[in-house]
Amino acid sequence: MMLDEPYRFAEAVSNRRDYIEDQLRGGSPVVGLEYGEGLLLVTMGRGQKKLYETYDRIAMGSVGHPTDIEKLRQAAVDLASVVGFNYSDSDVTLQQIVHFGLGPAVKASFDDIIRSPYIARILLAELDGCEGSLFYTVDYDGSFATHESYAAIGGSLEADRTMQQMLKSDHSVQSGLPASLSAALRGWAAGRYVGLQKESAIEDNGVPSGEITRILKEAMEDDLEVEAIVLDRNSNAKSKYRTLPTEETQAAIDALIG
Amino acid sequence: MPDSSSDGFNFGALPTLGPGADFFDLLKAGGYHFPGQVVAEVSSGQGSAFTPTEGTTILALRYDDGVLIAGDRRATAGNAVIYDRADKVLPIDDHSVMAISGSPAMAYEIARILEHSFQYHRRRQLTEMSIEAKLRRLSILIRDNLPMAIQGIGAVIPIFAIYDSRDEAGKIFFYDALGAQFEVTDFTTTGSGSPAIRGVMYHLNRWGQTRFSDLPREEAIGLSLRLLFTASEYDSATGRYERSADVFPTVKTVTADGISNVDANDLRALHARFIDEG
């Protein structure tokens, strides 16, 4: 049996990583930002939904295979809903969903060499949890990390890094929604830029600003649509999740591409 | 895959429920037992000392803008008043409200399952549950509660009010203990005080100055306060406003804009106008 040999195991895992990373590389990034009234998630796509309500104050976005994302999304909703019923709505936390749910589930599938892995990277946002607002990212191998103020996932770690650099200098948590939407779209374009490059051509010098406009223009020409949701602190409804109307997102992108 | 949560919820095994995933089934798969199905081993008629708590008078009527749904605040067990601040009008989601008479223990459980079922459906199926399905979910829960109802300790006879955005109209439904669902056109009332006001409601709606469906909001609220007051006059299990406690009946409206709770200040003013001076 191939897996009896440690070297073969390491090789198999490495092959698995290469395979998954190839599949993910061109994925449309998801950007998360904290702003004055709550949290914002933004991505672009061709009509299919990529951002989801997980619970009252928790939302999720993903890069990867739609069916894998769907399974993980539903599992996260199941976990949150059962905890919310058996305990209370305020006992549903993002930490619980990631640490007890998504993290172990994704890792188990990644480690199971003879079965196909989840091809998905996930970004989750929690509004006003026990330690304030928070983002979690879960990678395809089940490793997870927390982020404050901003977070982004693209098709690769390079894309993540480039977007994070951009958001760090571009964004303030006190901003209003229009400014945050604009920063998120520029961040998305930076991640997209990295995703479209040949692997060898990636530089660490950030993305030239002309490229951002070009990428966004191309996205519009390719009929990509902006999808944006907020977890709105000022909402009177039980669930703070709200999809931004097309007029608002279109205005933001028009302002960027002129 | 690992069993990943302390309450026996097996995350790795999901999703196993398929496209029609229902929250009640999910709960049961996770080891939840609906208390309504419990059948006591003691045979009836043995003179058990247990007297169940019960909620009393609730009513709903269609007024010009939507549906009004109201209830007194008393919970009783036999001759004893258990609680005079019980809330028997429970919001289930943005456009539906359930009012309860009968066993509050089972009714609160049913309301909770219902509320979570609706929001679970929206999140998992990415679409709002249809009104027909919402009514059906409630019907199933009441039917599942039949063993409790037959034992005489846990019957739940709710009124369900919902705003139907397709028909642009508020709708009122009531149920029997077996889960049969009936839609009413103008009004309904259930609970121990309801016999005292059912005829009054019919009379007022048929021969009064204004049909209920033409009443403006304030008039409708005032009418509901008068009706509950009337019920309390003839039914000891129905509570009424006491100045010392300053607790008013619960009154909610369901319209295109959602559920609106009539707050204590408005109720105080309307109570003065429709009952003290009226």
Interface residues (C-beta under 8 A of the other chain):
Chain A: K49 Y52 E53 T54 Y55 K71 Q74 A75 V77 D78 L79 S81 V82 V83 G84 F85 N86 Q96 F100 G101 P104 A105 A108 A237 K238 S239
Chain B: M1 P2 S4 S5 D7 F9 F11 G12 L14 P15 A21 F23 L26 L27 G30 Y32 D94 R112 I113 H116 Q119 Y120 R122 R123 R124 L126
